[in-house]
Amino acid sequence: MSGLFYQLGKRAAPAVLRARWLYRSLTGTESERIRAEYAMGCYLTYLHTRGGDLERDPQTVRWLNALSRRLSRALVNRERTFQIRCTRGPEANAFALPGGFLFVSLPLLELCRHDEDEIAFVLAHEMGHVVKGHAFNRILTSEVVRLLSRGGPIKGPLGPVVNRLIRQLVTQGYSRRQELEADRFAARLSRVAGFAPEASLRVFERLRTLSGPGDEPNPYFSSHPPFEVRTERIRHLLTEGS
């Protein structure tokens, strides 16, 4: 499967990022949009992971895939497929690329002590960014699309520029409104899938320790809503039983 995945990534560029695909993704049917997102995400994931900085432990991979499948089965629209990768980077974070490509870092798994309810909320949060179109729209308005749409060889001078922009995209946060929307989506999806949505409160408390002291927050969380706000919103959802 991994060989097929990388072949898809190689073949997807650069035609999949041409104006025709972008136009269809915005004005076509939902199925066309999902296919366009997947093709774009496939190529971007290929670019992002070709350095090989992925966790290969079979037990960890199987566990994450099982959580992802369980959450996916709880979605109303099952036309989307989600693929998850665990990275070995130094920071505890998670992010999503268009088309359902989810990434969670090994340090984040360790921070959450491999608690399935906590990690399920994290994955559901990233799924929310995909389902709500946050991930795709951010890519569409980024410099990445403009550069890739030129159709230049990715191994040439364009390569380092694109790679740098992709790294910026996957490490920067979304708007505060989008983060809160993804939190709400994740709490509801977690509950429907049979996980404990209150585990999100533990996740926020753990991440709070990484946000940095005083006026110097960790850059990854600088665009996120304050953890107090996120916690209050989740508590309200849990109380209302939404």
Stockholm file with secondary structure:
# STOCKHOLM 1.0

chainA/1-242         MSGLFYQLGKRAAPAVLRARWLYRSLTGTESERIRAEYAMGCYLTYLHTRGGDLERDPQTVRWLNALSRRLSRALVNRERTFQIRCTRGPEANAFALPGGFLFVSLPLLELCRHDEDEIAFVLAHEMGHVVKGHAFNRILTSEVVRLLSRGGPIKGPLGPVVNRLIRQLVTQGYSRRQELEADRFAARLSRVAGFAPEASLRVFERLRTLSGPGDEPNPYFSSHPPFEVRTERIRHLLTEGS
#=GR chainA/1-242 SS CHHHHHHHHHHHTTGGGSHHHHHHHHHSCHHHHHHHHHHHHHHHHHHHHTTCCBCCCHHHHHHHHHHHHHHHHTCSCCCCCCEEEEECCSSCCEEEETTTEEEEEHHHHHHTTTCHHHHHHHHHHHHHHHHTTHHHHHHHTSHHHHHHTTTCCTTTTHHHHHHHHHHHHHHSCCCHHHHHHHHHHHHHHHHHTTCCTTHHHHHHHHHHTTSCSTTCCCGGGTTSCCHHHHHHHHHHHHHHTC
#=GC SS_cons         CHHHHHHHHHHHTTGGGSHHHHHHHHHSCHHHHHHHHHHHHHHHHHHHHTTCCBCCCHHHHHHHHHHHHHHHHTCSCCCCCCEEEEECCSSCCEEEETTTEEEEEHHHHHHTTTCHHHHHHHHHHHHHHHHTTHHHHHHHTSHHHHHHTTTCCTTTTHHHHHHHHHHHHHHSCCCHHHHHHHHHHHHHHHHHTTCCTTHHHHHHHHHHTTSCSTTCCCGGGTTSCCHHHHHHHHHHHHHHTC
//
